[in-house]
Amino acid sequence: MPSSAPLRRTVVALLLSCALLAGTTACGSDDKDAAATPTSSAEAQKFAKTRFVTNAGLAAGATYQWIVKPLKAGKFKKDASGQKFAMVKAGVAGLFVYNRLKAAVSNAKGDDTLAKAVAPLTAGIESLKALPSKLRNKDSAEGAAGTFQDVINSVKDAGKSAGAEVTDKIPSAGQLTGS
């Protein structure tokens, strides 16, 4: 009887790919974001750091809660109890993290110091879109989780250097799913 592990990996990679693809198409601004956008450049600059810290903090919290923590607990290992569910949650969290990091970079543009600190991180954030294909190519979930953690740490360091300290904020289930 053929092993179901390659099939599982393919299904998980497909789910993660779909989640990221759906997230990139849903990452455009919506009416809620437009209504919350400050109207003057002074207002945009005033709230840029606060919005950056909020979005980056949510991304950091989701990375820790649903990607790094399950990794440390061994949930991504082959035949681990609850592996599939942990991988699906990690995929949804990955989509959320990518979305919030893109928003944080956009927020950083309202503050000159923060914009300069965050600008070099854009390539790292964009690299998160490639993680599903890495999983499909049999790269480990541990490597993918490490990539997420590295990008989060870079964003935190950039924020700190610009006077916008980022702390982890675990998003609610509603925030994570966009409801």
C-alpha positions in Angstrom: 0.0 0.0 0.0 1.5 3.4 -1.0 2.4 5.8 1.8 0.0 8.7 2.4 2.7 11.1 3.6 3.4 12.6 0.1 -0.3 13.0 -0.4 -0.6 14.8 2.9 2.3 17.1 2.1 0.8 17.9 -1.2 -2.6 18.7 0.4 -1.0 20.8 3.1 1.1 22.7 0.6 -1.9 23.2 -1.6 -3.9 24.6 1.3 -1.1 27.0 2.3 -0.8 28.1 -1.3 -4.5 28.8 -1.6 -4.5 30.6 1.7 -1.6 32.9 0.6 -3.1 33.4 -2.8 -6.4 34.4 -1.3 -4.7 36.6 1.1 -2.7 38.5 -1.5 -5.9 39.2 -3.5 -7.7 40.2 -0.3 -4.9 42.4 0.9 -6.1 45.5 -0.9 -7.6 48.3 1.1 -11.2 47.9 1.9 -13.8 50.4 3.0 -12.9 49.9 6.7 -9.3 50.8 6.1 -10.2 53.8 4.0 -12.5 55.2 6.7 -9.8 54.8 9.3 -7.1 56.5 7.1 -6.2 60.0 8.4 -7.2 62.8 6.0 -4.1 65.0 6.3 -0.4 64.2 6.0 0.1 65.5 9.6 -2.5 63.0 10.9 -1.0 60.2 8.8 2.4 61.0 10.3 1.0 61.2 13.8 -0.6 57.8 13.7 2.0 56.0 11.5 4.1 54.6 14.4 1.0 53.6 16.4 -0.5 51.8 13.4 2.9 50.2 12.6 3.3 48.9 16.1 -0.2 47.5 16.2 0.1 45.7 12.9 3.6 44.4 13.5 2.6 43.3 17.0 -0.4 41.3 15.7 1.9 39.7 13.1 4.5 38.8 15.8 1.8 37.4 18.1 0.3 35.2 15.4 3.7 34.0 14.4 4.5 32.9 17.9 1.1 31.5 18.8 0.3 29.5 15.7 3.7 28.9 14.0 6.6 29.0 16.5 4.9 27.6 19.6 3.5 24.5 17.7 6.9 24.0 16.2 8.6 23.9 19.6 5.9 21.5 20.8 6.7 19.1 17.9 3.2 19.5 16.2 4.7 19.8 12.7 6.6 16.5 12.9 5.5 13.6 10.7 2.8 11.5 12.4 2.5 14.0 15.4 -0.8 14.1 17.1 -2.8 17.0 15.6 -0.2 17.7 12.8 -2.8 18.4 10.1 -4.8 20.8 12.2 -1.6 22.5 13.4 -0.5 22.9 9.7 -3.8 24.4 8.7 -3.7 26.8 11.6 -0.2 27.7 10.7 -1.2 28.3 7.1 -4.1 30.7 8.2 -1.7 32.4 10.6 0.9 32.8 7.8 -1.7 34.5 5.6 -2.6 36.8 8.5 1.1 37.5 9.3 1.8 38.4 5.7 -1.2 40.7 5.5 -0.3 42.5 8.7 3.3 42.9 7.8 2.3 44.4 4.5 0.0 46.8 6.3 2.8 47.7 8.8 5.2 48.5 6.0 2.5 50.7 4.5 1.9 52.4 7.8 5.7 53.0 8.2 5.6 55.2 5.1 3.9 57.9 7.1 7.0 58.4 9.3 10.3 59.2 7.7 12.5 57.5 10.3 10.4 54.4 10.4 10.1 54.3 6.6 13.9 54.3 6.3 14.2 51.5 8.9 11.6 49.3 7.4 12.3 49.7 3.7 15.1 47.1 3.6 12.6 44.5 5.0 10.3 44.5 2.1 12.1 41.7 0.3 12.0 39.6 3.4 8.3 40.1 3.8 7.7 39.3 0.1 9.7 36.1 0.6 7.0 34.8 2.9 4.8 34.3 -0.2 7.3 31.6 -1.3 6.9 29.4 1.8 4.2 27.1 0.4 6.3 26.1 -2.6 9.2 25.4 -0.2 6.9 23.0 1.7 5.9 21.4 -1.6 9.5 20.9 -2.4 9.9 18.9 0.8 11.5 21.7 2.8 10.7 21.3 6.4 8.0 23.1 8.3 10.7 24.0 10.8 12.6 26.0 8.1 9.4 27.8 7.2 8.6 28.7 10.8 12.2 29.9 11.2 11.8 32.2 8.2 8.6 33.7 9.7 10.4 34.2 13.0 13.4 35.8 11.3 11.3 38.3 9.4 9.3 39.2 12.6 12.6 39.7 14.5 13.8 42.0 11.7 10.6 44.1 11.8 10.8 44.3 15.6 14.5 45.5 15.4 13.7 48.0 12.7 10.8 49.4 14.7 12.9 49.6 17.8 15.6 51.5 16.0 13.0 54.0 14.8 11.5 54.5 18.3 8.5 52.2 17.7 8.9 49.3 20.0 6.9 46.2 18.8 5.5 43.8 21.4 3.7 40.6 20.6 -0.1 40.8 20.5 -2.0 37.6 20.0 -4.9 38.2 17.6 -8.3 37.0 18.4 -9.8 34.3 16.2 -12.0 36.9 14.6 -9.0 39.0 13.7 -7.2 36.0 12.4 -10.0 35.0 10.1 -11.0 38.5 9.1 -14.5 38.3 10.6 
